[in-house]
Amino acid sequence: MQTFKVDGMTCGGCVGAVTRAVQSLDKDAKVDVNLASHTVKVDSHLPELDIINVINLAGFKARTAPGE
């Protein structure tokens, strides 16, 4: 499980956009978005950088969560 801090998420539409973005690269990825803490947990075989890039391309600012 990889954890990312993601800025710019404010609503359910953002949750859907982030989830769709990650699953566009790995349809079986499990994506858990927490709007309150601005974190996204991803269970996938994808490399960390690919996940960050695809979330950024969806219009958000993703980075590895500190301490993860």
VEXNU-515429 format. One record per residue (C-alpha): residue number from 1; x, y, z. Coordinates in steps of 0.1 Angstrom, whole numbers, plus 5000, padded with zeros to 4 digits. Example, Ala and Ser with C-alpha at 12.3 -4.5 7.8 and 13.67 -1.06 7.14 Angstrom:
BEGIN
1 / 5123 / 4955 / 5078
2 / 5137 / 4989 / 5071
***
This chain:
BEGIN
1 / 5000 / 5000 / 5000
2 / 5014 / 5034 / 4990
3 / 5002 / 5066 / 5006
4 / 5003 / 5101 / 4989
5 / 4994 / 5136 / 5000
6 / 4972 / 5152 / 4973
7 / 4964 / 5189 / 4973
8 / 4933 / 5202 / 4955
9 / 4908 / 5176 / 4964
10 / 4876 / 5192 / 4978
11 / 4846 / 5170 / 4969
12 / 4832 / 5136 / 4957
13 / 4840 / 5146 / 4921
14 / 4877 / 5149 / 4931
15 / 4875 / 5114 / 4947
16 / 4861 / 5100 / 4915
17 / 4887 / 5118 / 4893
18 / 4916 / 5106 / 4914
19 / 4903 / 5071 / 4915
20 / 4896 / 5070 / 4877
21 / 4931 / 5084 / 4870
22 / 4949 / 5057 / 4890
23 / 4926 / 5029 / 4876
24 / 4933 / 5041 / 4840
25 / 4968 / 5027 / 4845
26 / 4958 / 4997 / 4867
27 / 4921 / 4987 / 4865
28 / 4925 / 4965 / 4896
29 / 4941 / 4991 / 4918
30 / 4924 / 4997 / 4951
31 / 4922 / 5035 / 4958
32 / 4912 / 5049 / 4991
33 / 4908 / 5087 / 4991
34 / 4904 / 5107 / 5024
35 / 4893 / 5142 / 5017
36 / 4898 / 5153 / 5053
37 / 4935 / 5144 / 5055
38 / 4941 / 5150 / 5017
39 / 4956 / 5115 / 5015
40 / 4952 / 5088 / 4989
41 / 4962 / 5052 / 4996
42 / 4968 / 5030 / 4966
43 / 4971 / 4992 / 4965
44 / 4986 / 4985 / 4931
45 / 5017 / 4971 / 4913
46 / 5023 / 5006 / 4898
47 / 5055 / 5024 / 4905
48 / 5051 / 5054 / 4929
49 / 5062 / 5079 / 4902
50 / 5035 / 5066 / 4878
51 / 5008 / 5071 / 4904
52 / 5020 / 5106 / 4912
53 / 5022 / 5116 / 4875
54 / 4987 / 5103 / 4867
55 / 4972 / 5121 / 4897
56 / 4990 / 5153 / 4887
57 / 4977 / 5150 / 4851
58 / 4942 / 5147 / 4865
59 / 4947 / 5183 / 4879
60 / 4959 / 5177 / 4914
61 / 4992 / 5180 / 4932
62 / 5004 / 5146 / 4945
63 / 5035 / 5137 / 4964
64 / 5047 / 5109 / 4986
65 / 5032 / 5112 / 5021
66 / 5059 / 5121 / 5047
67 / 5069 / 5091 / 5068
68 / 5055 / 5066 / 5043
***
